[in-house]
Amino acid sequence: MQNPDPMTEILPAKPGQRLARGVTRMLSGLGHAALAEFVPAGGLRVDVISVSPRGEIWVVECKSCRADFTADRKWQGYLEFCDRFFWAVDADFPEELLPEGSGLIRADSWGAELVRMGPETRLAGARRSRLLRDIARVSTTRLLALTDPLGISGAAS
């Protein structure tokens, strides 16, 4: 079987999902294990969370436009669930809107580039342990659902 033509590849429906796909591709290229749409706690859903080769936990919040950014009231709650926090935006996003002191990734549907490293704020050991366990559990459940969709019941995704 031939590899599909990347130009005919189906794109995610929503602009933020397209950015997240580019971000996860970049993070994978850096050796990260990236997971999209992860719930670290009730009422929160991060666009991308990843575990670096060194074990750092990164959270990337994807913003497709000014309205998407200004409507987001929860992003500061994500800071307590990562060692580094990043915004991912496209080339047309007005970067002056983004708070200083956070990382920046420029992305599109196909890839991304790390523009500014997010400052490090190390997680407490207990929080890190719980997050790593939850990331592993959700990732495994999603992977198993691809190979046996009827065999996974009642599991978190």
Phi, psi and omega in degrees: 000136180277152174293143178294151177293121182299338180283342178256008180299140179284128180271148172302151187291318187263145181304319179296325177291327177294317176298317181299323178295316177298320179296314181295327175296315179298312181299319177300321177296335177271003179090008179282155167259106186256145181223126179270151175052068181251139180256103180281337180198160179306133178085358179238143174215113180274148180291313178217134171235144180216158175245122182282167176302334178273357180091006175289146176254122179250141171242133178237123178257120184266126180236121186270342181195172180303314182298321178299318180291312185290336179281345184279115179251358188255351191301327181294334175293340180285338186299330181279005180240022180205159172275331178218141180241139182225150166259141172242125182222162176273177185295338182267355184291137178285093187299339179295344177287334186286139179298143176290158177084021175228160180286163181222131176234131175260126189223163167216192184294339190256340183179190182200165174227141178279113182269316182217126179291135176287144178294149182273130172227099187296135176287151172293151184304315181295319179294316179300314181300314180295317180297316180298320178296315180294319178298315179297317182296313181293318180298315180295317179299317179295319180295315179296325179296333177288325183267337180211073186300333180274345183275347182259115178226134177072009181271152180288150174227000000 
